[in-house]
């Protein structure tokens, strides 16, 4: 991704997204959120971002690469044409620094951060885990797990009144899921990182949690071999007879971002139709 140059000019203050109903008290009113990971309208990150905006939060988005810029821009502008959107490749520290410097041009304080970022080479998501290359292992962990730490390093100094950081995980972090392979191992690392960050940041009143979503039809999910069979398996075995929707994940994101979850940190919250509880 091309490095972005910028000066010291200040930007206009954020405006509450148009989705907030006039005169309605919202549980995230006045909160500012940075959202990492929106790719298109089917993204889990988009479902949570919409729910946050409807609950009153002001949003700032990233996009990774010019290929995704137009998609993310069109979605972000549904909350107003001045909704901030900046490039950030989470595998590059200089781009993370540049992104948060841009954020500081809008606001001195943020309250919420969503990490919905994961990647592994396609060839690592087929065949067996035994065949995972050193490079694929490194890339999956860097982008899918370490990036949470890197983003938290920059976000937490701006969370001066406490805050909530949410990352997205999946059941493959806990149990073996065919073809999920190195991504499952990276998600296990993400969940462990969540716990360690929760411990370090608790004294700052910053909570860190994971949402473990059931299978959802997203751009990333289509890269997993056998994904359709996975969805059918949930329908056959989950107590609710299905997985979940991005709208339901959005509402869970609102809860974890709100004062209603003020004593919840370091946890993995399963939103999967109850599949995780089943032994057989």
Backbone as JSON, one array per atom type, in Angstrom:
{
  "sequence": "XXXXXXXXXXXXXXXXXXXXXXXXXXXXXXXXXXXXXXXXXXXXXXXXXXXXXXXXXXXXXXXXXXXXXXXXXXXXXXXXXXXXXXXXXXXXXXXXXXXXXXXXXXXXXXXXXXXXXXXXXXXXXXXXXXXXXXXXXXXXXXXXXXXXXXXXXXXXXXXXXXXXXXXXXXXXXXXXXXXXXXXXXXXXXXXXXXXXXXXXXXXXXXXXXXXXXXXXXXXXXXXXXXXXXXXXXXXXXXXXXXXXXXXXXXXXXXXXXXXXXXXXXXXXXXXXXXXXXXXX",
  "N": [[0.86, -1.19, 0.0], [0.55, 2.26, -0.75], [2.46, 4.72, 0.91], [0.99, 7.29, 2.79], [1.14, 10.79, 2.73], [0.88, 13.54, 4.94], [-0.12, 16.68, 6.37], [-0.24, 19.11, 9.04], [-2.74, 20.09, 9.32], [-5.9, 20.6, 10.81], [-8.94, 18.69, 11.02], [-12.48, 18.88, 10.25], [-14.8, 18.59, 13.01], [-16.2, 15.41, 13.99], [-19.36, 14.23, 12.81], [-22.47, 12.99, 13.97], [-23.65, 9.95, 12.62], [-26.08, 9.6, 9.95], [-27.87, 7.63, 10.52], [-28.72, 7.77, 13.09], [-31.55, 8.35, 14.96], [-33.46, 11.3, 15.14], [-33.7, 13.04, 18.19], [-33.67, 10.75, 19.68], [-32.49, 8.91, 22.42], [-29.43, 7.28, 22.56], [-27.46, 4.42, 23.26], [-24.77, 4.5, 22.66], [-24.28, 7.1, 22.15], [-22.36, 9.91, 21.29], [-19.98, 8.54, 21.42], [-16.86, 7.66, 19.94], [-15.64, 5.67, 17.34], [-13.23, 3.47, 15.92], [-12.99, 1.53, 13.05], [-11.87, -1.43, 11.79], [-11.59, -3.47, 8.99], [-13.81, -3.62, 7.25], [-14.97, -4.83, 4.21], [-16.98, -5.21, 2.3], [-20.59, -4.98, 1.87], [-21.41, -7.32, 3.04], [-19.7, -7.9, 5.03], [-18.77, -8.86, 8.33], [-17.7, -6.87, 9.91], [-18.98, -4.65, 8.82], [-21.63, -5.11, 9.57], [-21.43, -4.76, 12.35], [-20.44, -2.14, 12.46], [-22.62, -0.7, 11.34], [-24.55, -1.17, 13.33], [-23.35, 0.06, 15.52], [-23.36, 2.74, 14.63], [-26.13, 3.19, 14.45], [-26.67, 3.1, 17.1], [-25.68, 5.46, 17.91], [-22.95, 6.08, 17.71], [-19.99, 7.73, 16.43], [-18.15, 7.11, 13.51], [-14.99, 5.97, 12.23], [-13.26, 4.79, 9.49], [-11.06, 2.22, 8.17], [-9.35, 1.28, 5.13], [-8.01, -1.38, 3.21], [-5.82, -1.26, 0.82], [-6.14, -0.15, -2.58], [-7.97, -1.56, -4.07], [-10.15, -2.12, -2.47], [-11.03, 0.33, -1.71], [-13.13, 1.9, -2.96], [-15.46, 0.39, -2.45], [-15.58, 0.43, 0.4], [-15.67, 3.17, 0.82], [-18.13, 3.91, -0.36], [-19.92, 2.63, 1.38], [-19.25, 3.8, 3.87], [-19.99, 6.43, 3.42], [-22.7, 6.31, 3.6], [-23.32, 7.09, 6.1], [-22.94, 9.72, 6.03], [-21.38, 12.18, 4.0], [-18.97, 13.12, 4.92], [-17.83, 11.2, 6.48], [-15.02, 9.85, 8.0], [-12.33, 8.16, 6.33], [-9.58, 6.18, 5.85], [-6.47, 4.91, 4.46], [-5.01, 1.85, 5.6], [-2.82, -0.6, 6.07], [-2.62, -3.25, 8.05], [-0.39, -4.78, 8.51], [1.77, -3.19, 8.42], [3.66, -1.07, 10.27], [4.18, 1.66, 9.86], [2.0, 2.51, 8.39], [-0.08, 2.08, 10.15], [0.62, 3.94, 12.14], [0.36, 6.3, 10.61], [-2.39, 6.22, 10.07], [-3.56, 6.55, 12.65], [-2.58, 9.06, 13.27], [-4.0, 10.58, 11.47], [-6.54, 10.13, 12.56], [-6.28, 11.54, 14.94], [-6.44, 14.05, 13.94], [-9.13, 14.45, 13.8], [-10.22, 13.95, 16.31], [-9.44, 13.98, 19.8], [-9.9, 11.85, 21.36], [-10.86, 8.45, 21.5], [-13.3, 5.85, 21.8], [-14.07, 3.28, 21.14], [-12.98, 0.32, 19.45], [-12.91, -1.75, 16.65], [-11.66, -4.8, 15.63], [-11.57, -6.57, 12.89], [-10.1, -8.33, 11.21], [-8.38, -10.59, 9.22], [-6.21, -12.97, 7.69], [-4.92, -15.52, 5.6], [-2.77, -17.24, 3.39], [-4.33, -18.59, 0.49], [-3.68, -21.22, -0.25], [-3.02, -22.33, 2.14], [-5.36, -22.9, 3.34], [-6.46, -25.15, 2.4], [-6.2, -28.71, 2.0], [-4.01, -30.28, 4.4], [-3.18, -29.29, 7.79], [-0.62, -30.0, 8.46], [0.87, -29.45, 6.22], [1.41, -26.78, 6.24], [3.26, -23.92, 5.41], [6.23, -22.21, 6.54], [6.16, -19.49, 5.9], [3.39, -19.05, 5.41], [2.36, -19.56, 7.95], [3.56, -17.5, 9.42], [2.55, -15.18, 8.14], [-0.24, -15.47, 8.56], [-0.42, -15.29, 11.36], [0.69, -12.77, 11.85], [-1.04, -10.91, 10.53], [-3.6, -11.7, 11.39], [-3.53, -11.92, 14.17], [-1.31, -10.59, 15.59], [-1.75, -8.02, 14.67], [-3.88, -7.03, 16.17], [-2.66, -6.42, 18.6], [-0.82, -4.48, 17.72], [-2.56, -2.45, 16.78], [-3.94, -1.87, 19.15], [-1.88, -0.78, 20.67], [-1.63, 1.76, 19.56], [-4.21, 2.76, 19.78], [-4.99, 2.76, 22.5], [-3.72, 4.93, 23.98], [-5.4, 6.99, 23.25], [-7.77, 6.36, 24.39], [-8.83, 7.78, 26.7], [-10.85, 7.92, 28.56], [-11.38, 5.35, 29.23], [-12.61, 2.39, 27.5], [-13.7, 0.18, 24.81], [-12.51, -2.63, 23.19], [-12.95, -4.76, 20.5], [-12.57, -7.91, 19.03], [-12.75, -10.22, 16.28], [-13.44, -13.64, 16.25], [-13.41, -17.26, 15.78], [-14.84, -20.54, 16.1], [-12.96, -22.41, 15.28], [-10.65, -21.76, 16.58], [-10.74, -23.08, 18.93], [-11.49, -25.79, 18.54], [-10.76, -28.41, 16.15], [-11.38, -27.64, 12.83], [-12.19, -28.77, 9.7], [-10.04, -27.85, 7.06], [-9.73, -25.27, 8.01], [-7.37, -24.94, 9.31], [-4.29, -23.26, 9.49], [-5.44, -20.83, 10.06], [-7.14, -21.33, 12.19], [-5.26, -21.78, 14.21], [-4.08, -19.27, 14.3], [-6.29, -17.77, 15.12], [-6.59, -18.82, 17.67], [-4.33, -17.73, 18.82], [-5.08, -15.06, 18.62], [-7.25, -14.99, 20.43], [-5.92, -15.6, 22.84], [-4.24, -13.37, 22.94], [-6.16, -11.42, 23.33], [-6.93, -11.93, 25.98], [-4.53, -11.37, 27.4], [-4.15, -8.67, 26.71], [-6.47, -7.65, 27.89], [-5.87, -7.97, 30.57], [-3.62, -6.23, 30.83], [-4.74, -3.77, 30.16], [-6.84, -3.32, 31.84], [-6.58, -1.67, 34.11], [-6.74, 0.78, 32.99], [-9.34, 1.03, 32.44], [-10.15, -0.1, 30.08], [-11.72, -2.39, 28.1], [-11.36, -5.63, 26.64], [-12.46, -7.85, 24.31], [-13.55, -10.86, 22.56], [-15.69, -11.67, 19.86], [-16.99, -14.66, 18.9], [-17.99, -15.75, 16.01], [-20.48, -17.7, 14.35], [-20.55, -19.52, 11.17], [-20.72, -17.24, 8.5], [-21.81, -15.8, 5.48], [-19.36, -14.33, 4.0], [-16.84, -12.33, 2.31], [-14.31, -13.26, 3.08], [-14.96, -15.79, 4.1], [-15.61, -17.27, 1.87], [-13.22, -18.11, 0.94], [-12.56, -20.41, 2.25], [-12.25, -23.81, 2.01], [-14.97, -26.03, 1.52], [-16.9, -24.5, 2.8], [-19.7, -24.2, 2.43], [-20.66, -26.71, 3.22], [-20.05, -26.52, 5.89], [-21.85, -24.58, 6.82], [-24.27, -25.97, 6.46], [-23.85, -28.01, 8.28], [-24.0, -26.66, 10.74], [-26.67, -25.92, 10.65], [-27.82, -28.39, 10.95], [-26.97, -29.22, 13.49], [-26.7, -27.2, 15.46], [-28.3, -25.86, 18.39], [-30.24, -23.88, 17.83], [-30.74, -24.39, 15.24], [-29.38, -23.09, 13.22], [-26.82, -20.77, 12.15], [-25.73, -17.63, 12.51], [-26.54, -14.12, 11.98], [-25.27, -11.15, 10.32], [-26.52, -8.95, 11.36], [-27.29, -9.78, 13.91], [-24.77, -10.19, 15.03], [-23.97, -7.56, 15.0], [-25.63, -6.44, 16.99], [-24.63, -7.76, 19.23], [-22.12, -6.64, 19.22], [-22.79, -3.99, 19.86], [-23.73, -4.33, 22.49], [-21.34, -5.22, 23.81], [-19.85, -2.95, 23.51], [-21.1, -1.16, 25.11], [-22.15, 0.31, 28.3], [-23.5, -1.7, 29.51], [-21.94, -3.91, 29.41], [-19.93, -3.47, 31.19], [-18.43, -4.87, 33.08], [-17.31, -6.95, 31.74], [-14.61, -8.49, 30.38], [-11.8, -9.75, 28.53], [-13.01, -11.98, 27.47], [-14.48, -14.58, 25.39], [-17.16, -14.38, 23.41], [-19.67, -16.35, 22.25], [-21.51, -16.37, 19.31], [-23.42, -18.15, 17.72], [-25.66, -19.68, 17.24], [-25.71, -21.49, 19.26], [-24.05, -23.6, 18.76], [-21.5, -24.09, 19.83], [-21.8, -25.28, 22.34], [-22.36, -27.93, 21.98], [-21.65, -31.4, 22.27], [-22.0, -33.69, 20.74]],
  "CA": [[0.0, 0.0, 0.0], [1.33, 3.48, -0.85], [2.51, 5.55, 2.11], [0.25, 8.53, 2.65], [1.75, 11.96, 3.34], [-0.13, 14.48, 5.41], [0.42, 17.78, 7.14], [-0.7, 19.32, 10.4], [-4.05, 20.72, 9.3], [-6.95, 19.95, 11.58], [-10.11, 18.33, 10.21], [-13.73, 19.24, 10.92], [-15.25, 17.61, 14.0], [-17.08, 14.36, 13.49], [-20.8, 14.39, 12.94], [-23.18, 11.74, 14.2], [-24.16, 9.37, 11.37], [-27.47, 9.86, 9.64], [-28.75, 6.55, 10.96], [-29.22, 8.05, 14.43], [-32.86, 8.97, 14.88], [-33.53, 12.59, 15.82], [-34.37, 13.06, 19.47], [-33.63, 9.45, 20.34], [-31.34, 8.65, 23.26], [-28.78, 6.05, 22.12], [-26.53, 3.98, 24.29], [-23.4, 4.85, 22.28], [-24.28, 8.49, 21.72], [-21.17, 10.65, 21.64], [-18.8, 7.68, 21.37], [-16.13, 7.63, 18.67], [-15.17, 4.31, 17.09], [-12.45, 3.17, 14.72], [-13.45, 0.24, 12.53], [-10.93, -2.07, 10.87], [-11.96, -4.74, 8.41], [-14.93, -3.63, 6.31], [-14.6, -5.08, 2.81], [-18.19, -4.98, 1.51], [-21.8, -4.93, 2.68], [-21.62, -8.6, 3.71], [-18.68, -8.05, 6.07], [-19.17, -8.8, 9.73], [-17.33, -5.53, 10.39], [-20.01, -3.71, 8.4], [-22.79, -5.33, 10.42], [-21.17, -4.14, 13.65], [-20.35, -0.7, 12.25], [-23.98, -0.17, 11.2], [-25.22, -1.21, 14.64], [-22.75, 1.11, 16.34], [-23.86, 4.03, 14.15], [-27.54, 3.29, 14.84], [-26.7, 3.34, 18.55], [-25.23, 6.82, 18.15], [-21.5, 6.27, 17.64], [-19.32, 8.31, 15.27], [-17.28, 6.07, 12.98], [-13.84, 6.23, 11.37], [-12.98, 3.52, 8.84], [-9.86, 1.99, 7.37], [-9.47, 0.36, 4.0], [-6.73, -2.01, 2.93], [-5.56, -1.35, -0.6], [-7.01, 0.61, -3.49], [-9.02, -2.44, -4.6], [-11.31, -2.08, -1.58], [-11.34, 1.71, -1.31], [-14.43, 2.37, -3.43], [-16.5, -0.33, -1.7], [-15.66, 0.93, 1.77], [-16.07, 4.57, 0.75], [-19.57, 3.97, -0.61], [-20.61, 2.23, 2.61], [-19.01, 4.79, 4.91], [-20.72, 7.66, 3.1], [-24.11, 6.18, 3.97], [-23.46, 7.79, 7.38], [-22.62, 11.12, 5.77], [-20.29, 12.28, 3.04], [-17.72, 13.48, 5.58], [-17.37, 10.11, 7.35], [-13.58, 9.66, 7.73], [-11.9, 6.88, 5.75], [-8.15, 6.3, 5.55], [-5.79, 3.64, 4.2], [-4.19, 1.27, 6.66], [-2.44, -2.0, 5.97], [-2.28, -3.54, 9.45], [0.89, -5.46, 8.59], [2.82, -2.18, 8.29], [3.59, -0.15, 11.41], [4.14, 3.05, 9.43], [0.64, 2.84, 7.97], [-0.89, 2.18, 11.38], [0.94, 5.25, 12.73], [-0.24, 7.34, 9.78], [-3.83, 6.17, 10.26], [-3.97, 7.14, 13.93], [-2.31, 10.48, 13.21], [-5.18, 11.14, 10.82], [-7.64, 10.1, 13.53], [-6.06, 12.65, 15.88], [-6.9, 15.27, 13.29], [-10.57, 14.57, 14.02], [-10.63, 13.83, 17.7], [-8.37, 13.64, 20.75], [-10.32, 10.7, 22.17], [-11.71, 7.42, 20.93], [-13.93, 5.02, 22.83], [-14.32, 1.93, 20.66], [-12.22, -0.14, 18.3], [-13.26, -3.07, 16.14], [-10.64, -5.51, 14.85], [-12.2, -7.65, 12.14], [-9.07, -8.48, 10.2], [-7.73, -11.9, 9.21], [-5.75, -13.4, 6.37], [-3.94, -16.58, 5.41], [-2.71, -17.59, 1.97], [-5.38, -19.53, 0.09], [-3.18, -22.59, -0.27], [-2.93, -22.81, 3.52], [-6.72, -23.21, 3.79], [-6.87, -26.4, 1.78], [-5.28, -29.77, 2.4], [-3.84, -30.53, 5.82], [-2.39, -28.32, 8.56], [0.76, -30.46, 8.42], [1.54, -28.91, 5.04], [1.55, -25.32, 6.37], [4.61, -23.42, 5.24], [6.67, -21.21, 7.53], [5.68, -18.18, 5.47], [1.94, -18.96, 5.64], [2.17, -19.48, 9.4], [3.96, -16.17, 9.85], [1.61, -14.19, 7.61], [-1.53, -15.63, 9.24], [-0.34, -14.78, 12.73], [0.97, -11.34, 11.83], [-2.23, -10.14, 10.14], [-4.82, -12.11, 12.1], [-3.39, -11.87, 15.63], [-0.46, -9.5, 16.08], [-2.31, -6.71, 14.31], [-4.69, -6.55, 17.29], [-1.72, -5.8, 19.54], [-0.29, -3.26, 17.11], [-3.61, -1.43, 16.78], [-4.21, -1.5, 20.54], [-0.8, 0.1, 21.11], [-1.9, 3.13, 19.11], [-5.55, 3.21, 20.17], [-5.22, 2.93, 23.94], [-3.43, 6.27, 24.5], [-6.51, 7.89, 22.95], [-8.93, 5.93, 25.17], [-8.55, 8.45, 27.97], [-11.98, 7.68, 29.48], [-11.69, 3.93, 29.11], [-13.13, 2.04, 26.19], [-13.97, -1.21, 24.49], [-11.89, -3.17, 21.99], [-13.6, -6.02, 20.13], [-11.96, -8.65, 17.93], [-13.61, -11.28, 15.75], [-12.82, -14.95, 16.24], [-14.23, -18.36, 15.27], [-14.74, -21.8, 16.85], [-11.75, -23.11, 14.87], [-9.59, -21.47, 17.55], [-10.91, -23.99, 20.07], [-11.58, -27.17, 18.06], [-10.29, -28.59, 14.77], [-12.38, -27.49, 11.78], [-11.53, -29.14, 8.45], [-9.57, -26.85, 6.12], [-9.47, -23.97, 8.63], [-5.91, -25.05, 9.37], [-3.46, -22.27, 10.18], [-6.28, -19.74, 10.54], [-7.58, -21.71, 13.52], [-4.15, -21.57, 15.13], [-3.95, -17.82, 14.42], [-7.41, -17.3, 15.94], [-6.27, -19.17, 19.05], [-3.4, -16.69, 19.24], [-5.86, -13.83, 18.79], [-8.01, -15.08, 21.67], [-4.97, -15.47, 23.95], [-3.83, -11.97, 22.96], [-7.27, -10.69, 23.93], [-6.85, -12.09, 27.44], [-3.37, -10.64, 27.91], [-4.45, -7.25, 26.59], [-7.49, -7.32, 28.89], [-5.16, -7.83, 31.86], [-2.77, -5.04, 30.82], [-5.5, -2.53, 29.96], [-7.92, -3.21, 32.81], [-6.37, -0.53, 35.0], [-7.12, 1.97, 32.23], [-10.77, 0.88, 32.19], [-10.34, -0.51, 28.69], [-12.11, -3.8, 28.03], [-10.97, -6.28, 25.39], [-13.22, -9.1, 24.18], [-13.74, -11.44, 21.23], [-16.94, -12.3, 19.44], [-16.75, -15.84, 18.07], [-19.18, -15.85, 15.16], [-20.69, -18.88, 13.53], [-20.32, -19.26, 9.75], [-21.48, -16.17, 7.85], [-21.4, -15.65, 4.08], [-18.56, -13.14, 3.8], [-15.79, -12.46, 1.31], [-13.26, -14.1, 3.64], [-15.44, -17.16, 4.29], [-15.62, -17.98, 0.59], [-11.9, -18.66, 0.69], [-12.38, -21.64, 3.04], [-12.78, -24.99, 1.31], [-16.04, -26.71, 2.23], [-17.67, -23.57, 3.64], [-21.13, -24.5, 2.31], [-20.92, -27.87, 4.08], [-19.96, -26.03, 7.27], [-23.13, -23.93, 7.13], [-25.27, -27.03, 6.57], [-23.59, -28.74, 9.53], [-24.56, -25.84, 11.82], [-28.13, -26.02, 10.56], [-28.22, -29.71, 11.41], [-26.53, -29.57, 14.84], [-26.82, -26.11, 16.44], [-29.59, -25.88, 19.07], [-31.21, -23.0, 17.17], [-30.92, -24.85, 13.87], [-28.77, -22.17, 12.27], [-25.65, -20.06, 12.65], [-26.07, -16.28, 12.97], [-26.56, -13.11, 10.92], [-24.44, -9.99, 10.62], [-27.32, -8.05, 12.21], [-27.18, -10.28, 15.29], [-23.41, -9.88, 15.47], [-23.96, -6.13, 15.27], [-26.23, -6.17, 18.29], [-23.68, -8.2, 20.24], [-21.09, -5.61, 19.24], [-23.32, -2.84, 20.61], [-23.73, -4.7, 23.9], [-19.98, -5.24, 24.34], [-19.35, -1.58, 23.49], [-21.92, -0.34, 25.99], [-21.97, 0.18, 29.74], [-24.1, -2.95, 29.95], [-20.87, -4.92, 29.48], [-18.86, -2.77, 31.9], [-17.61, -5.79, 33.87], [-16.94, -8.07, 30.88], [-13.36, -8.3, 29.65], [-11.0, -10.95, 28.35], [-13.91, -13.1, 27.2], [-14.89, -14.95, 24.04], [-18.61, -14.48, 23.39], [-20.08, -17.14, 21.09], [-22.76, -16.02, 18.65], [-23.34, -19.23, 16.73], [-26.84, -20.54, 17.34], [-25.49, -22.47, 20.33], [-23.26, -24.75, 18.28], [-20.31, -24.33, 20.65], [-22.08, -26.06, 23.54], [-22.68, -29.29, 21.65], [-20.6, -32.39, 22.27], [-22.28, -34.57, 19.63]],
  "C": [[0.89, 1.24, 0.0], [1.29, 4.26, 0.45], [1.8, 6.87, 1.86], [0.96, 9.66, 3.38], [0.65, 12.9, 3.82], [0.55, 15.55, 6.25], [-0.2, 17.89, 8.51], [-2.08, 19.94, 10.46], [-5.05, 19.92, 10.11], [-8.14, 19.68, 10.65], [-11.38, 18.74, 10.96], [-14.12, 18.2, 11.95], [-16.19, 16.6, 13.39], [-18.53, 14.71, 13.7], [-21.43, 13.04, 13.17], [-23.8, 11.26, 12.9], [-25.65, 9.57, 11.21], [-28.41, 8.8, 10.14], [-29.29, 6.8, 12.35], [-30.53, 8.82, 14.33], [-32.89, 10.25, 15.7], [-34.29, 12.46, 17.13], [-34.3, 11.75, 20.23], [-32.36, 9.31, 21.17], [-30.75, 7.31, 22.86], [-27.66, 5.7, 23.08], [-25.07, 4.24, 23.93], [-23.29, 6.29, 21.81], [-23.02, 9.21, 22.21], [-19.89, 9.84, 21.61], [-18.17, 7.77, 19.97], [-15.48, 6.27, 18.52], [-14.29, 4.26, 15.86], [-12.75, 1.72, 14.33], [-12.45, -0.28, 11.5], [-11.54, -3.35, 10.32], [-13.17, -4.77, 7.51], [-14.4, -3.86, 4.9], [-15.77, -4.8, 1.87], [-19.4, -5.07, 2.43], [-22.1, -6.23, 3.4], [-20.63, -8.81, 4.85], [-19.29, -8.02, 7.46], [-18.85, -7.42, 10.3], [-18.38, -4.5, 10.0], [-21.26, -3.88, 9.25], [-22.62, -4.67, 11.78], [-21.09, -2.62, 13.51], [-21.73, -0.06, 12.12], [-24.68, -0.11, 12.54], [-24.66, -0.14, 15.56], [-23.28, 2.49, 15.93], [-25.31, 4.23, 14.57], [-27.69, 3.53, 16.33], [-26.09, 4.68, 18.91], [-23.76, 7.08, 18.02], [-21.08, 6.97, 16.36], [-18.25, 7.33, 14.8], [-16.14, 6.64, 12.14], [-13.4, 4.88, 10.81], [-11.56, 3.47, 8.27], [-10.25, 1.27, 6.09], [-8.08, -0.16, 3.69], [-6.57, -2.17, 1.42], [-6.59, -0.63, -1.46], [-8.16, -0.24, -4.01], [-10.29, -2.35, -3.77], [-11.79, -0.65, -1.29], [-12.74, 2.14, -1.71], [-15.57, 1.7, -2.68], [-16.7, 0.27, -0.32], [-16.13, 2.38, 1.79], [-17.58, 4.7, 0.55], [-20.37, 3.63, 0.65], [-20.46, 3.3, 3.69], [-19.84, 6.05, 4.68], [-22.22, 7.54, 3.35], [-24.39, 6.82, 5.33], [-23.18, 9.28, 7.24], [-21.39, 11.21, 4.9], [-18.95, 12.59, 3.69], [-17.23, 12.4, 6.55], [-15.92, 9.79, 7.02], [-13.25, 8.24, 7.28], [-10.45, 7.04, 5.31], [-7.53, 4.94, 5.28], [-5.03, 3.16, 5.42], [-4.02, -0.22, 6.41], [-1.9, -2.39, 7.35], [-1.0, -4.34, 9.61], [2.06, -4.49, 8.53], [2.67, -1.12, 9.38], [3.48, 1.3, 10.96], [2.75, 3.45, 8.96], [-0.31, 2.91, 9.15], [-0.64, 3.53, 12.05], [0.29, 6.38, 11.94], [-1.76, 7.39, 9.97], [-4.23, 6.87, 11.56], [-3.6, 8.62, 14.02], [-3.46, 11.2, 12.5], [-6.37, 11.18, 11.77], [-7.51, 11.26, 14.51], [-6.41, 14.0, 15.25], [-8.38, 15.5, 13.45], [-10.94, 14.67, 15.49], [-9.43, 13.49, 18.57], [-8.67, 12.36, 21.51], [-11.13, 9.73, 21.32], [-12.2, 6.52, 22.06], [-14.02, 3.55, 22.43], [-13.37, 1.59, 19.52], [-12.67, -1.55, 17.94], [-12.12, -3.6, 15.29], [-11.32, -6.7, 14.19], [-11.33, -7.94, 10.92], [-8.45, -9.86, 10.31], [-7.32, -12.24, 7.8], [-4.79, -14.57, 6.51], [-3.91, -16.88, 3.92], [-3.7, -18.7, 1.64], [-4.9, -20.98, 0.15], [-3.06, -23.19, 1.13], [-4.3, -23.2, 4.07], [-7.32, -24.37, 3.03], [-5.88, -27.47, 2.22], [-5.19, -29.9, 3.9], [-3.0, -29.44, 6.49], [-0.91, -28.69, 8.52], [1.55, -29.83, 7.28], [1.77, -27.4, 5.13], [3.0, -24.9, 6.25], [4.95, -22.41, 6.35], [6.13, -19.82, 7.18], [4.19, -18.02, 5.74], [1.64, -18.83, 7.12], [2.46, -18.07, 9.89], [2.96, -15.11, 9.4], [0.28, -14.26, 8.34], [-1.5, -15.05, 10.63], [-0.1, -13.27, 12.77], [-0.31, -10.54, 11.58], [-3.43, -10.45, 11.02], [-4.74, -11.94, 13.6], [-2.54, -10.69, 16.08], [-1.03, -8.13, 15.76], [-3.21, -6.16, 15.4], [-3.81, -5.83, 18.31], [-1.21, -4.48, 18.99], [-1.31, -2.13, 17.1], [-3.92, -0.95, 18.19], [-3.13, -0.57, 21.08], [-1.07, 1.55, 20.74], [-3.24, 3.65, 19.61], [-5.64, 3.55, 21.66], [-4.78, 4.29, 24.49], [-4.54, 7.28, 24.23], [-7.78, 7.51, 23.7], [-8.8, 6.47, 26.59], [-9.66, 8.29, 29.0], [-12.35, 6.2, 29.5], [-12.22, 3.63, 27.72], [-13.34, 0.56, 26.03], [-13.31, -1.56, 23.17], [-12.51, -4.54, 21.73], [-12.88, -6.62, 18.94], [-12.89, -9.77, 17.52], [-12.85, -12.6, 15.67], [-13.78, -15.98, 15.65], [-13.88, -19.62, 16.04], [-13.5, -22.62, 16.48], [-10.55, -22.79, 15.74], [-9.59, -22.48, 18.7], [-10.87, -25.46, 19.66], [-11.14, -27.23, 16.58], [-11.48, -28.52, 13.81], [-11.69, -27.81, 10.46], [-11.26, -27.94, 7.56], [-9.34, -25.47, 6.76], [-7.98, -23.83, 8.97], [-5.22, -23.92, 10.14], [-4.28, -21.08, 10.67], [-6.82, -20.06, 11.93], [-6.51, -21.48, 14.56], [-3.94, -20.07, 15.35], [-5.08, -17.24, 15.27], [-7.21, -17.67, 17.41], [-5.29, -18.15, 19.63], [-4.12, -15.37, 19.48], [-6.62, -13.86, 20.12], [-7.11, -14.98, 22.9], [-4.48, -14.03, 24.07], [-4.9, -11.09, 23.6], [-7.21, -10.75, 25.45], [-5.69, -11.3, 28.02], [-3.56, -9.13, 27.81], [-5.47, -6.81, 27.64], [-6.84, -7.12, 30.26], [-4.38, -6.53, 31.9], [-3.59, -3.75, 30.83], [-6.62, -2.33, 30.98], [-7.79, -1.99, 33.71], [-6.7, 0.79, 34.31], [-8.61, 1.98, 31.89], [-11.07, 0.61, 30.72], [-10.6, -2.0, 28.68], [-11.78, -4.37, 26.66], [-11.66, -7.64, 25.33], [-13.23, -9.58, 22.74], [-15.19, -11.85, 21.06], [-16.56, -13.47, 18.54], [-18.03, -16.11, 17.28], [-19.26, -17.21, 14.51], [-20.47, -18.54, 12.07], [-21.28, -18.21, 9.19], [-20.93, -16.01, 6.44], [-20.69, -14.31, 3.89], [-17.52, -13.4, 2.72], [-14.7, -13.4, 1.8], [-13.7, -15.56, 3.73], [-15.4, -17.95, 2.99], [-14.27, -18.57, 0.23], [-11.62, -19.95, 1.42], [-13.02, -22.79, 2.29], [-13.86, -25.65, 2.15], [-16.92, -25.8, 3.08], [-19.17, -23.87, 3.6], [-21.51, -25.68, 3.19], [-20.9, -27.47, 5.55], [-21.28, -25.4, 7.7], [-24.22, -24.98, 7.33], [-25.1, -27.82, 7.87], [-24.15, -27.97, 10.73], [-26.08, -25.95, 11.82], [-28.62, -27.34, 11.12], [-27.95, -29.93, 12.9], [-26.63, -28.45, 15.87], [-28.2, -26.15, 17.09], [-30.65, -25.01, 18.41], [-31.41, -23.36, 15.7], [-30.33, -23.92, 12.82], [-27.53, -21.56, 12.91], [-26.07, -18.7, 13.19], [-26.1, -15.35, 11.76], [-25.64, -11.95, 11.31], [-25.19, -8.99, 11.49], [-27.24, -8.48, 13.67], [-25.79, -10.02, 15.85], [-23.28, -8.39, 15.78], [-24.53, -5.8, 16.63], [-25.34, -6.64, 19.44], [-22.55, -7.19, 20.37], [-21.53, -4.37, 20.0], [-23.3, -3.14, 22.11], [-22.32, -4.62, 24.48], [-19.36, -3.85, 24.36], [-20.02, -0.7, 24.54], [-21.58, -0.54, 27.46], [-22.61, -1.09, 30.29], [-23.08, -4.07, 30.08], [-19.67, -4.39, 30.27], [-17.95, -3.7, 32.7], [-17.18, -7.01, 33.06], [-15.66, -7.73, 30.13], [-12.59, -9.6, 29.59], [-11.8, -12.17, 27.96], [-14.08, -13.35, 25.7], [-16.4, -15.21, 24.09], [-19.03, -15.19, 22.11], [-21.45, -16.69, 20.59], [-22.88, -16.97, 17.46], [-24.52, -20.18, 16.78], [-26.71, -21.62, 18.4], [-24.6, -23.63, 19.94], [-22.12, -25.1, 19.23], [-20.57, -25.21, 21.86], [-22.22, -27.55, 23.26], [-21.46, -30.21, 21.68], [-20.76, -33.35, 21.09], [-23.51, -34.04, 18.88]]
}
